[in-house]
Amino acid sequence: MNTTPDLAHCNWIVAFLDILGQTEAMEQIDFVDSKMSGEKREAFESGVRKVYGTTMLLHDTIHSWVERSKGNLAPVVRQISGNETVWSQMNSGMLKCQRFSDGLIVFGTLSDPKSVSPLKPMFFLLGCCANVMAVTLARGTPIRGGIAIGAGVEMQPNELYGPVLARAHHLESEIAQHPRIVLDKRSHEFIQAIAGSSGGGARGDADRVVARACADMLRIDVDGYTIVDYLGKAALSVCDRSRTEQVLAMISDFATKEYERHRAALNTKLAFRYAQVLNYIEFSKTEFHK
């Protein structure tokens, strides 16, 4: 008897996000000892707050964007001259999220383009990634991630599985290296193709506006990979952060301390990674003040 459920194998946009340094942090709180006291207990409790607080910060930030994706594209709709009605009549293409150890998977379907613009989940996902990168780095919690487009199946509600997940995980674990979120070539080409398209009436115009808004949240990094430009003007505008200068200062302070710490310890690999983050921050500051 065939017990395989009727699953819809379709295309998805997926971000695989992972908190860095959690394995080492967890080793410090691996065993609960009721007899702990003094400095040992204080260090243990501090470690607990750091590990679980970091995870909750990531989850809470992403969940707020999942809720936000149920609505409209406020920063973008204003640019869709004369097409607000056709845009608001479409379904929202909301995001979903899935817990994965100390990370999260954020995803949205690219199917059913007649009723759901494929650019809506893409826009919200990029905005989510930009926001979570800035928020977590400002709080001293580095993350890295990968974004991919590909096929997969929602095995259960909010439980995605398939090739697209493997692609996003590969980008996060093998390509990103330091705190950044890398897009695969297919995702970048998808955005560029729609941004440079023509025709399609009011719906086509609306899609192009959002595709260009997505493109504005990206940049090519020094190694040629496309990344989420989380400190770029477009991302900062979409995330509606009012204290941009403060966020920049907090992220810069954290990255500087990490660079100096790893450099002093002669940890070449990690020192180089935070040097890359500092280079990105300095470039972003220059662009922001233009």
N, C-alpha and C positions, 0 to 999 in steps of 0.2 A: 504494500500500500504506500502510495506517495504522500509523504507528510510535509513536503516542502511548501512553505506558504507562498502565496501569490505576491511576489515582490516586484516593485517597479525599478528596473535598472535604468538610471538616467544620469544626466550631467549635474554636477554640483560645483560650487565654489567653496573651498575649504581653507581655513587658517588653523594651523597646528601651532599652539603656543606653549612654551615650556619655561618654567622658572629655573634660573641658573643657581647653582650652589646649594640646592635643597638637600642633596644626598649627604654632603659634608655636614650641613647644619643638623640633620636628623641623627647623625652619629653621636652628637653631643647629648641627645635626649633619648637614647635608645632603651634605657632601663629605668623604671620608676622604683625608687628606694624610699620607703616611708621614714627611714632613719636619717635622711639627709638633713643637714642643718647649716646655718651660716652661709659662707660664700658659695659652697657647693650647691645648696638649694637655690640661692639667688641666681647663680649661673644657669641652673637647670630651668628655672621658671622663665628666665629671660630667653633661653633657647626655645622654649615652648611657645612663648608669645611671638617670637620671630618667625618660626616655621609655620604655625597655623594662621597667624595674622597676615603673613605674606600671601598665603593661599587664598584667604578670604578676600583680601584686597583685589587680587586678580579676578576671582569669581564675581565679586560684587560689581566691579567696573564693567565686566563683560555683560553681566545680566542686565545692567542698566541700558546697554546698547541693544540687547535683544528686545527689551521692552520698547525702546525708541524706534526700532525698525517696524513696529506695528503701525506707526503713524506715517506722516508724509515727510518729504525731504525739504524741510523748512529753508535751509540755506541755499537750496538749489531751485525750488519752485519759483522763487522770485525772478529767476533768470529766464523762465520759460514763457516768453512773451506771447500772450494770447492762448496758451495751451494748458492753463491751470486746470480747466475742467476735464480735459481728456486724461491728464495725469492723475487727478484725484479719483477718477472713476476706476482706475486700475487697482487690482489688489496690491498689497504692500510688498509682497515678496519677503516676508519677515525672516530674520535669522533664527537659528536654533543653536544650542550649545550642548556639549557632551563632556562630562568630566573624564579626565584621563590622568590618573595618578596625581602628580603635582602640577599638571598642566590642564589645558582646556582645548577643545576643538570647537571652533565656531564655523557654522556652515549654512548655506542657503541653496535652494534649488535653482537651476537654470532652465528647468523644463516649463512647458505650458506658456510659451512666449506670447500667445494671443491675449492672455488675460493678465499676465504678470511680466513686467519689464525685467529682463535679465540684469539690467543695470541697477535696479533697486537693491537687491541683496549685495551686489558688488560694492555699491556706494557705502552702504551701512557697514559692511565688513571692513572696508579700508578705514572708514572713520573710527570704527571700534578698535582696530589694531593701532592706529595712530594715537588714539586717546590712552589706551592701556599702556603703550610704551612710555609715553610721557609721564603718566601718573605713577607707574611703578618705579621708573628710574629716579624720579623726584623724591620718592620715598626710600631710595637706596635698595631697590629690589630689581636686579637686572633680569630681563627675559629675552628670549629670542624666538623666532618663528619662521614658518614657511607657508606660503599661500599658493594653492594650485587649483586648476580646473581639470575635471575629469569625471569618469564614470564611477558610480557607487550605488549602494542600496541602503535605505533606511530600514535596518533589520527590525527594529522596534522604534516607537516614538523617541526621537532625540538620540538615536543610536545608529550612527553612520558607519558603513564598512565598505571597503572596496579599493580599487586601484588609486583613486584620487587621494585617499587617506595616506597610502604609502608614498605618493608623490610629495605631499605636503610634509610628511614626517622626514623624508630624505632631505628636503630643503632645510628644515629646522636643525636636524642632527648633523648633517654633513657639509652644508654649504654656508649657513648663516655664520657659524663660528663664534662671533662676538654678539653683543646685544644689538640686534637689528632684525627686521622681518623681510625676508626675501620672497619675491614673486617668481613663479616659473615663466618661461618664455610664452607659453600658451595664454596665460592670463593677461600678460602685457599686450600681446597681439590682439586678443579679443577686445580689449578696451580701445586700442588704436584703430581697429577696423571699424568699430561703430562710430567713434569720434570723427573719422574721416569719410563716413558714408554720405550718401545723398538720397533724397526722395523719402517716401514713407509717410508723407503728410504730417499732420500734427503729432502723431505718435512718433514718427521718425525724428522730428525736431526735438521732442522731449527727450528721447533716448540719447541724441547727440549732446545735448546740454549736460546730461548726467555723466555720459562717457568722458566728456572734457573735464568735468569736475573730479572724476576719478583719476584721470591722467595727471591733474594738477597735484594730487596727493602722492605722486611717485617721483622718483629720481633714479638716475643711473649711478651706482656706487663706483668706487675707484677700481674694483675688479671686474666691472662690466655687468654685474647683476643688477636687476631692477629691485629697489627696496621701497618700503613705505617711508615717505619723507615726513616723519612724525613731528619734526620741528619746523617744517615749511609753513609758509603763510597760509596755504590752502587748508592744510590739516588743522592748523591752529584756529582758523575761521570756522571750520566745520564742527570742531569740538567745543566751540563757544567758551573758550577759557579766557577769563577776564584778567588774570594775573600772569600774562605770558612771560614778562621779564623775570618774575619770581621763579617760575617753573624752570626757565632756562638757567638761572643762577643755581638752583638746587641740583639740577641734573649735572651741570658743569662741576659743581663742588664734589658730588659723589664720584664722578668719573675720574677727576683729578686725584682724589684720595686713593681710589682703587689702583690707578696707574702707578702712583708713587709707592704704594704698599707692595705691589707685585715686582716693581723695579728694584726696590730695596732687598726683596727676597730672592733676586736673580731668577724670577720666574718669567723667562723670556716670552713664553707663549701667552700668558695672561697680560703681561705688560704691553705686548704688542696689540692685543685685542682692545685694551682700553685706550691705547694711543689712537687707534682707529675711531673709537667713539669720540675722543676729544677733537680729532680732525673734523668729524662731521658736525660737532657742536659749533666749532669756530666758523665753519662754512655757513651754518645756519644763522649764526649771529650776524654775519656780514650780509646775507641775503635779506634778513628780517629788517635791517636798518636802511636798506636801499629805498 
